[in-house]
């Protein structure tokens, strides 16, 4: 399992530990991002009450330099959201 320490998700859930990030874009098409991560229990409770689809989400790269601005890697609207509460 690889954890992405230099990436930050903004929008709905900011204190999420990212475990997997995949960005795909076909020629002449919009990019699609697939994100898997772990959220603290208090955020999971909030997720259950919110409709996540049609909300804005951004993925940023934290600057390696002090005082540097983050670089936006992806910014878009959630089309489909799935929640897995660790129950298999």
N, CA, C and O atoms as a Tinker XYZ file with bonds, in Angstrom:
   352  protein
     1  N      0.844000   -1.180000    0.000000    73     2
     2  CA     0.000000    0.000000    0.000000    64     1     3
     3  C      0.890000    1.243000    0.000000    63     2     4     5
     4  O      1.782000    1.378000    0.837000    81     3
     5  N      0.641000    2.131000   -0.930000    73     3     6
     6  CA     1.397000    3.383000   -1.024000    64     5     7
     7  C      0.505000    4.517000   -0.534000    63     6     8     9
     8  O     -0.668000    4.585000   -0.903000    81     7
     9  N      1.043000    5.399000    0.284000    73     7    10
    10  CA     0.296000    6.561000    0.759000    64     9    11
    11  C      0.902000    7.792000    0.107000    63    10    12    13
    12  O      2.123000    7.941000    0.059000    81    11
    13  N      0.056000    8.663000   -0.388000    73    11    14
    14  CA     0.485000    9.837000   -1.128000    64    13    15
    15  C      0.630000   11.021000   -0.167000    63    14    16    17
    16  O     -0.342000   11.725000    0.103000    81    15
    17  N      1.839000   11.237000    0.345000    73    15    18
    18  CA     2.068000   12.277000    1.349000    64    17    19
    19  C      2.047000   13.687000    0.787000    63    18    20    21
    20  O      1.783000   14.635000    1.527000    81    19
    21  N      2.314000   13.848000   -0.484000    73    19    22
    22  CA     2.391000   15.194000   -1.042000    64    21    23
    23  C      1.087000   15.626000   -1.696000    63    22    24    25
    24  O      1.021000   16.712000   -2.271000    81    23
    25  N      0.052000   14.803000   -1.622000    73    23    26
    26  CA    -1.235000   15.154000   -2.215000    64    25    27
    27  C     -2.246000   15.524000   -1.142000    63    26    28    29
    28  O     -2.239000   14.968000   -0.043000    81    27
    29  N     -3.110000   16.464000   -1.472000    73    27    30
    30  CA    -4.147000   16.900000   -0.543000    64    29    31
    31  C     -5.460000   17.017000   -1.304000    63    30    32    33
    32  O     -5.514000   17.641000   -2.364000    81    31
    33  N     -6.506000   16.424000   -0.771000    73    31    34
    34  CA    -7.822000   16.527000   -1.371000    64    33    35
    35  C     -8.574000   17.654000   -0.679000    63    34    36    37
    36  O     -8.654000   17.685000    0.549000    81    35
    37  N     -9.125000   18.580000   -1.459000    73    35    38
    38  CA    -9.882000   19.686000   -0.886000    64    37    39
    39  C    -11.306000   19.644000   -1.411000    63    38    40    41
    40  O    -11.592000   19.029000   -2.438000    81    39
    41  N    -12.169000   20.297000   -0.702000    73    39    42
    42  CA   -13.581000   20.300000   -1.078000    64    41    43
    43  C    -14.385000   19.706000    0.055000    63    42    44    45
    44  O    -14.632000   20.363000    1.066000    81    43
    45  N    -14.790000   18.471000   -0.115000    73    43    46
    46  CA   -15.644000   17.830000    0.883000    64    45    47
    47  C    -14.870000   17.299000    2.086000    63    46    48    49
    48  O    -15.256000   17.530000    3.231000    81    47
    49  N    -13.790000   16.596000    1.825000    73    47    50
    50  CA   -13.083000   15.894000    2.898000    64    49    51
    51  C    -11.619000   16.263000    2.864000    63    50    52    53
    52  O    -10.877000   15.776000    2.011000    81    51
    53  N    -11.203000   17.094000    3.753000    73    51    54
    54  CA    -9.806000   17.501000    3.733000    64    53    55
    55  C     -8.891000   16.601000    4.554000    63    54    56    57
    56  O     -7.787000   16.322000    4.087000    81    55
    57  N     -9.263000   16.126000    5.740000    73    55    58
    58  CA    -8.316000   15.287000    6.479000    64    57    59
    59  C     -8.446000   13.805000    6.114000    63    58    60    61
    60  O     -8.758000   12.974000    6.967000    81    59
    61  N     -8.201000   13.481000    4.830000    73    59    62
    62  CA    -8.290000   12.103000    4.366000    64    61    63
    63  C     -6.884000   11.606000    4.047000    63    62    64    65
    64  O     -6.082000   12.326000    3.452000    81    63
    65  N     -6.592000   10.367000    4.448000    73    63    66
    66  CA    -5.331000    9.732000    4.071000    64    65    67
    67  C     -5.578000    9.057000    2.723000    63    66    68    69
    68  O     -6.384000    8.132000    2.629000    81    67
    69  N     -4.892000    9.515000    1.692000    73    67    70
    70  CA    -5.069000    8.959000    0.358000    64    69    71
    71  C     -4.268000    7.670000    0.223000    63    70    72    73
    72  O     -3.076000    7.636000    0.530000    81    71
    73  N     -4.929000    6.609000   -0.238000    73    71    74
    74  CA    -4.267000    5.328000   -0.437000    64    73    75
    75  C     -4.036000    5.016000   -1.911000    63    74    76    77
    76  O     -3.038000    4.388000   -2.265000    81    75
    77  N     -4.949000    5.448000   -2.765000    73    75    78
    78  CA    -4.817000    5.162000   -4.193000    64    77    79
    79  C     -5.432000    6.304000   -4.985000    63    78    80    81
    80  O     -6.549000    6.735000   -4.697000    81    79
    81  N     -4.714000    6.788000   -5.973000    73    79    82
    82  CA    -5.197000    7.860000   -6.841000    64    81    83
    83  C     -4.887000    7.459000   -8.276000    63    82    84    85
    84  O     -3.743000    7.151000   -8.612000    81    83
    85  N     -5.918000    7.466000   -9.121000    73    83    86
    86  CA    -5.738000    7.163000  -10.540000    64    85    87
    87  C     -6.467000    8.229000  -11.345000    63    86    88    89
    88  O     -7.657000    8.468000  -11.142000    81    87
    89  N     -5.747000    8.865000  -12.256000    73    87    90
    90  CA    -6.356000    9.858000  -13.142000    64    89    91
    91  C     -6.217000    9.329000  -14.566000    63    90    92    93
    92  O     -5.124000    8.996000  -15.024000    81    91
    93  N     -7.352000    9.262000  -15.247000    73    91    94
    94  CA    -7.365000    8.773000  -16.624000    64    93    95
    95  C     -8.046000    9.811000  -17.508000    63    94    96    97
    96  O     -9.045000   10.419000  -17.124000    81    95
    97  N     -7.485000    9.998000  -18.697000    73    95    98
    98  CA    -8.099000   10.911000  -19.640000    64    97    99
    99  C     -7.900000   10.381000  -21.046000    63    98   100   101
   100  O     -6.774000   10.165000  -21.492000    81    99
   101  N     -9.004000   10.177000  -21.731000    73    99   102
   102  CA    -8.960000    9.765000  -23.126000    64   101   103
   103  C     -8.893000   11.001000  -24.000000    63   102   104   105
   104  O     -9.312000   12.087000  -23.597000    81   103
   105  N     -8.374000   10.828000  -25.175000    73   103   106
   106  CA    -8.258000   11.916000  -26.134000    64   105   107
   107  C     -9.635000   12.531000  -26.387000    63   106   108   109
   108  O    -10.605000   11.809000  -26.618000    81   107
   109  N     -9.720000   13.859000  -26.344000    73   107   110
   110  CA   -10.969000   14.607000  -26.555000    64   109   111
   111  C    -12.063000   14.249000  -25.551000    63   110   112   113
   112  O    -13.246000   14.269000  -25.892000    81   111
   113  N    -11.683000   13.927000  -24.339000    73   111   114
   114  CA   -12.665000   13.574000  -23.310000    64   113   115
   115  C    -12.235000   14.197000  -21.981000    63   114   116   117
   116  O    -11.084000   14.605000  -21.822000    81   115
   117  N    -13.156000   14.265000  -21.045000    73   115   118
   118  CA   -12.849000   14.785000  -19.715000    64   117   119
   119  C    -12.025000   13.771000  -18.934000    63   118   120   121
   120  O    -12.139000   12.563000  -19.145000    81   119
   121  N    -11.205000   14.272000  -18.041000    73   119   122
   122  CA   -10.431000   13.393000  -17.165000    64   121   123
   123  C    -11.347000   12.811000  -16.093000    63   122   124   125
   124  O    -12.324000   13.434000  -15.677000    81   123
   125  N    -11.005000   11.606000  -15.661000    73   123   126
   126  CA   -11.742000   10.915000  -14.607000    64   125   127
   127  C    -10.736000   10.538000  -13.527000    63   126   128   129
   128  O     -9.649000   10.040000  -13.821000    81   127
   129  N    -11.110000   10.781000  -12.279000    73   127   130
   130  CA   -10.222000   10.438000  -11.167000    64   129   131
   131  C    -10.908000    9.397000  -10.283000    63   130   132   133
   132  O    -12.115000    9.453000  -10.043000    81   131
   133  N    -10.111000    8.458000   -9.813000    73   131   134
   134  CA   -10.584000    7.445000   -8.863000    64   133   135
   135  C     -9.704000    7.591000   -7.626000    63   134   136   137
   136  O     -8.480000    7.484000   -7.702000    81   135
   137  N    -10.349000    7.836000   -6.488000    73   135   138
   138  CA    -9.612000    8.060000   -5.243000    64   137   139
   139  C    -10.096000    7.076000   -4.190000    63   138   140   141
   140  O    -11.297000    6.880000   -4.007000    81   139
   141  N     -9.142000    6.460000   -3.500000    73   139   142
   142  CA    -9.451000    5.645000   -2.329000    64   141   143
   143  C     -8.678000    6.230000   -1.158000    63   142   144   145
   144  O     -7.511000    6.601000   -1.286000    81   143
   145  N     -9.343000    6.306000   -0.026000    73   143   146
   146  CA    -8.677000    6.870000    1.134000    64   145   147
   147  C     -9.367000    6.487000    2.424000    63   146   148   149
   148  O    -10.411000    5.835000    2.428000    81   147
   149  N     -8.768000    6.901000    3.501000    73   147   150
   150  CA    -9.299000    6.631000    4.839000    64   149   151
   151  C     -9.649000    7.966000    5.476000    63   150   152   153
   152  O     -8.837000    8.891000    5.503000    81   151
   153  N    -10.869000    8.050000    5.988000    73   151   154
   154  CA   -11.331000    9.267000    6.656000    64   153   155
   155  C    -11.559000    8.963000    8.138000    63   154   156   157
   156  O    -11.904000    7.835000    8.492000    81   155
   157  N    -11.371000    9.953000    8.999000    73   155   158
   158  CA   -11.647000    9.758000   10.414000    64   157   159
   159  C    -13.135000    9.497000   10.636000    63   158   160   161
   160  O    -13.962000    9.912000    9.824000    81   159
   161  N    -13.484000    8.813000   11.732000    73   159   162
   162  CA   -14.875000    8.436000   11.982000    64   161   163
   163  C    -15.864000    9.606000   11.936000    63   162   164   165
   164  O    -16.988000    9.441000   11.462000    81   163
   165  N    -15.460000   10.781000   12.420000    73   163   166
   166  CA   -16.393000   11.913000   12.413000    64   165   167
   167  C    -16.734000   12.345000   10.986000    63   166   168   169
   168  O    -17.843000   12.814000   10.731000    81   167
   169  N    -15.788000   12.190000   10.055000    73   167   170
   170  CA   -16.087000   12.513000    8.658000    64   169   171
   171  C    -16.958000   11.447000    8.012000    63   170   172   173
   172  O    -17.809000   11.756000    7.177000    81   171
   173  N    -16.749000   10.193000    8.396000    73   171   174
   174  CA   -17.577000    9.115000    7.854000    64   173   175
   175  C    -19.033000    9.351000    8.234000    63   174   176   177
   176  O    -19.931000    9.148000    7.417000    81   175
   177  N    -19.269000    9.780000    9.469000    73   175   178
   178  CA   -20.639000   10.079000    9.899000    64   177   179
   179  C    -21.243000   11.197000    9.059000    63   178   180   181
   180  O    -22.418000   11.128000    8.699000    81   179
   181  N    -20.455000   12.233000    8.738000    73   179   182
   182  CA   -20.944000   13.324000    7.899000    64   181   183
   183  C    -21.252000   12.830000    6.488000    63   182   184   185
   184  O    -22.214000   13.279000    5.864000    81   183
   185  N    -20.432000   11.904000    5.989000    73   183   186
   186  CA   -20.637000   11.358000    4.636000    64   185   187
   187  C    -21.990000   10.680000    4.515000    63   186   188   189
   188  O    -22.652000   10.778000    3.481000    81   187
   189  N    -22.390000   10.006000    5.553000    73   187   190
   190  CA   -23.647000    9.271000    5.513000    64   189   191
   191  C    -24.831000   10.219000    5.344000    63   190   192   193
   192  O    -25.867000    9.820000    4.813000    81   191
   193  N    -24.694000   11.456000    5.783000    73   191   194
   194  CA   -25.795000   12.401000    5.739000    64   193   195
   195  C    -25.793000   13.261000    4.479000    63   194   196   197
   196  O    -26.781000   13.941000    4.204000    81   195
   197  N    -24.710000   13.248000    3.710000    73   195   198
   198  CA   -24.588000   14.124000    2.546000    64   197   199
   199  C    -24.760000   13.353000    1.241000    63   198   200   201
   200  O    -24.407000   12.179000    1.129000    81   199
   201  N    -25.306000   14.047000    0.281000    73   199   202
   202  CA   -25.289000   13.539000   -1.083000    64   201   203
   203  C    -23.975000   14.014000   -1.688000    63   202   204   205
   204  O    -23.754000   15.218000   -1.810000    81   203
   205  N    -23.115000   13.101000   -2.062000    73   203   206
   206  CA   -21.783000   13.464000   -2.529000    64   205   207
   207  C    -21.748000   13.806000   -4.011000    63   206   208   209
   208  O    -20.916000   14.603000   -4.445000    81   207
   209  N    -22.633000   13.219000   -4.781000    73   207   210
   210  CA   -22.641000   13.485000   -6.213000    64   209   211
   211  C    -22.922000   14.957000   -6.476000    63   210   212   213
   212  O    -23.654000   15.606000   -5.730000    81   211
   213  N    -22.340000   15.465000   -7.532000    73   211   214
   214  CA   -22.482000   16.847000   -7.992000    64   213   215
   215  C    -21.783000   17.863000   -7.088000    63   214   216   217
   216  O    -22.044000   19.061000   -7.197000    81   215
   217  N    -20.905000   17.409000   -6.203000    73   215   218
   218  CA   -20.104000   18.310000   -5.368000    64   217   219
   219  C    -18.723000   18.470000   -5.993000    63   218   220   221
   220  O    -18.233000   17.566000   -6.669000    81   219
   221  N    -18.103000   19.613000   -5.767000    73   219   222
   222  CA   -16.778000   19.902000   -6.312000    64   221   223
   223  C    -15.691000   19.283000   -5.440000    63   222   224   225
   224  O    -15.762000   19.313000   -4.212000    81   223
   225  N    -14.695000   18.727000   -6.098000    73   223   226
   226  CA   -13.561000   18.148000   -5.387000    64   225   227
   227  C    -12.285000   18.519000   -6.144000    63   226   228   229
   228  O    -12.273000   18.551000   -7.375000    81   227
   229  N    -11.221000   18.796000   -5.406000    73   227   230
   230  CA    -9.938000   19.137000   -6.025000    64   229   231
   231  C     -8.837000   18.299000   -5.386000    63   230   232   233
   232  O     -8.905000   17.953000   -4.206000    81   231
   233  N     -7.834000   17.983000   -6.175000    73   231   234
   234  CA    -6.650000   17.283000   -5.701000    64   233   235
   235  C     -5.463000   18.196000   -5.969000    63   234   236   237
   236  O     -5.228000   18.616000   -7.102000    81   235
   237  N     -4.717000   18.497000   -4.908000    73   235   238
   238  CA    -3.583000   19.412000   -5.008000    64   237   239
   239  C     -2.313000   18.724000   -4.576000    63   238   240   241
   240  O     -2.330000   17.811000   -3.751000    81   239
   241  N     -1.208000   19.175000   -5.144000    73   239   242
   242  CA     0.108000   18.721000   -4.733000    64   241   243
   243  C      0.660000   19.752000   -3.763000    63   242   244   245
   244  O      0.754000   20.934000   -4.095000    81   243
   245  N      1.024000   19.313000   -2.572000    73   243   246
   246  CA     1.611000   20.228000   -1.592000    64   245   247
   247  C      2.981000   20.670000   -2.096000    63   246   248   249
   248  O      3.760000   19.862000   -2.601000    81   247
   249  N      3.256000   21.932000   -1.955000    73   247   250
   250  CA     4.534000   22.474000   -2.403000    64   249   251
   251  C      5.656000   21.941000   -1.518000    63   250   252   253
   252  O      5.523000   21.866000   -0.297000    81   251
   253  N      6.752000   21.575000   -2.152000    73   251   254
   254  CA     7.912000   21.092000   -1.408000    64   253   255
   255  C      8.718000   22.250000   -0.812000    63   254   256   257
   256  O      9.545000   22.053000    0.078000    81   255
   257  N      8.463000   23.458000   -1.317000    73   255   258
   258  CA     9.182000   24.631000   -0.831000    64   257   259
   259  C      8.364000   25.320000    0.252000    63   258   260   261
   260  O      7.134000   25.307000    0.211000    81   259
   261  N      9.044000   25.915000    1.211000    73   259   262
   262  CA     8.350000   26.674000    2.250000    64   261   263
   263  C      7.663000   27.873000    1.626000    63   262   264   265
   264  O      8.278000   28.627000    0.872000    81   263
   265  N      6.402000   28.046000    1.938000    73   263   266
   266  CA     5.661000   29.179000    1.421000    64   265   267
   267  C      5.228000   29.036000   -0.026000    63   266   268   269
   268  O      4.644000   29.961000   -0.590000    81   267
   269  N      5.507000   27.887000   -0.637000    73   267   270
   270  CA     5.117000   27.670000   -2.029000    64   269   271
   271  C      3.637000   27.406000   -2.156000    63   270   272   273
   272  O      3.008000   26.898000   -1.228000    81   271
   273  N      3.077000   27.749000   -3.301000    73   271   274
   274  CA     1.656000   27.522000   -3.542000    64   273   275
   275  C      1.412000   26.093000   -4.015000    63   274   276   277
   276  O      2.219000   25.541000   -4.763000    81   275
   277  N      0.296000   25.487000   -3.582000    73   275   278
   278  CA    -0.023000   24.134000   -4.059000    64   277   279
   279  C     -0.389000   24.164000   -5.539000    63   278   280   281
   280  O     -0.915000   25.159000   -6.038000    81   279
   281  N     -0.111000   23.081000   -6.226000    73   279   282
   282  CA    -0.449000   22.950000   -7.645000    64   281   283
   283  C     -1.704000   22.089000   -7.765000    63   282   284   285
   284  O     -1.750000   20.979000   -7.234000    81   283
   285  N     -2.713000   22.595000   -8.457000    73   283   286
   286  CA    -3.948000   21.831000   -8.659000    64   285   287
   287  C     -3.676000   20.773000   -9.722000    63   286   288   289
   288  O     -3.284000   21.088000  -10.845000    81   287
   289  N     -3.890000   19.517000   -9.349000    73   287   290
   290  CA    -3.685000   18.400000  -10.260000    64   289   291
   291  C     -4.992000   18.016000  -10.939000    63   290   292   293
   292  O     -5.014000   17.655000  -12.116000    81   291
   293  N     -6.073000   18.098000  -10.185000    73   291   294
   294  CA    -7.391000   17.730000  -10.706000    64   293   295
   295  C     -8.432000   18.559000   -9.979000    63   294   296   297
   296  O     -8.328000   18.777000   -8.772000    81   295
   297  N     -9.426000   19.019000  -10.704000    73   295   298
   298  CA   -10.552000   19.725000  -10.105000    64   297   299
   299  C    -11.783000   19.365000  -10.932000    63   298   300   301
   300  O    -11.798000   19.560000  -12.147000    81   299
   301  N    -12.804000   18.844000  -10.276000    73   299   302
   302  CA   -13.989000   18.436000  -11.015000    64   301   303
   303  C    -15.163000   18.147000  -10.102000    63   302   304   305
   304  O    -15.107000   18.377000   -8.894000    81   303
   305  N    -16.214000   17.645000  -10.696000    73   303   306
   306  CA   -17.455000   17.360000   -9.986000    64   305   307
   307  C    -17.598000   15.853000   -9.806000    63   306   308   309
   308  O    -17.335000   15.084000  -10.730000    81   307
   309  N    -18.011000   15.442000   -8.630000    73   307   310
   310  CA   -18.207000   14.026000   -8.342000    64   309   311
   311  C    -19.430000   13.529000   -9.114000    63   310   312   313
   312  O    -20.526000   14.074000   -8.983000    81   311
   313  N    -19.224000   12.497000   -9.911000    73   311   314
   314  CA   -20.329000   11.890000  -10.649000    64   313   315
   315  C    -20.863000   10.661000   -9.933000    63   314   316   317
   316  O    -22.060000   10.375000   -9.974000    81   315
   317  N    -19.957000    9.933000   -9.272000    73   315   318
   318  CA   -20.352000    8.706000   -8.566000    64   317   319
   319  C    -19.490000    8.577000   -7.323000    63   318   320   321
   320  O    -18.270000    8.731000   -7.390000    81   319
   321  N    -20.107000    8.300000   -6.209000    73   319   322
   322  CA   -19.369000    8.118000   -4.956000    64   321   323
   323  C    -19.808000    6.820000   -4.304000    63   322   324   325
   324  O    -20.997000    6.503000   -4.250000    81   323
   325  N    -18.842000    6.085000   -3.818000    73   323   326
   326  CA   -19.120000    4.841000   -3.095000    64   325   327
   327  C    -18.460000    4.927000   -1.747000    63   326   328   329
   328  O    -17.361000    5.465000   -1.611000    81   327
   329  N    -19.129000    4.399000   -0.755000    73   327   330
   330  CA   -18.588000    4.366000    0.596000    64   329   331
   331  C    -18.381000    2.925000    1.015000    63   330   332   333
   332  O    -19.262000    2.083000    0.839000    81   331
   333  N    -17.221000    2.647000    1.567000    73   331   334
   334  CA   -16.925000    1.326000    2.090000    64   333   335
   335  C    -16.510000    1.540000    3.540000    63   334   336   337
   336  O    -15.525000    2.225000    3.817000    81   335
   337  N    -17.240000    0.971000    4.431000    73   335   338
   338  CA   -17.014000    1.186000    5.859000    64   337   339
   339  C    -16.157000    0.109000    6.472000    63   338   340   341
   340  O    -16.199000   -0.112000    7.682000    81   339
   341  N    -15.364000   -0.576000    5.631000    73   339   342
   342  CA   -14.492000   -1.614000    6.133000    64   341   343
   343  C    -15.185000   -2.929000    6.373000    63   342   344   345
   344  O    -14.580000   -3.857000    6.909000    81   343
   345  N    -16.426000   -3.031000    5.995000    73   343   346
   346  CA   -17.178000   -4.279000    6.159000    64   345   347
   347  C    -17.149000   -5.049000    4.856000    63   346   348   349
   348  O    -17.664000   -4.579000    3.842000    81   347
   349  N    -16.564000   -6.202000    4.873000    73   347   350
   350  CA   -16.485000   -7.003000    3.653000    64   349   351
   351  C    -17.419000   -8.185000    3.727000    63   350   352
   352  O    -17.489000   -8.977000    2.787000    81   351
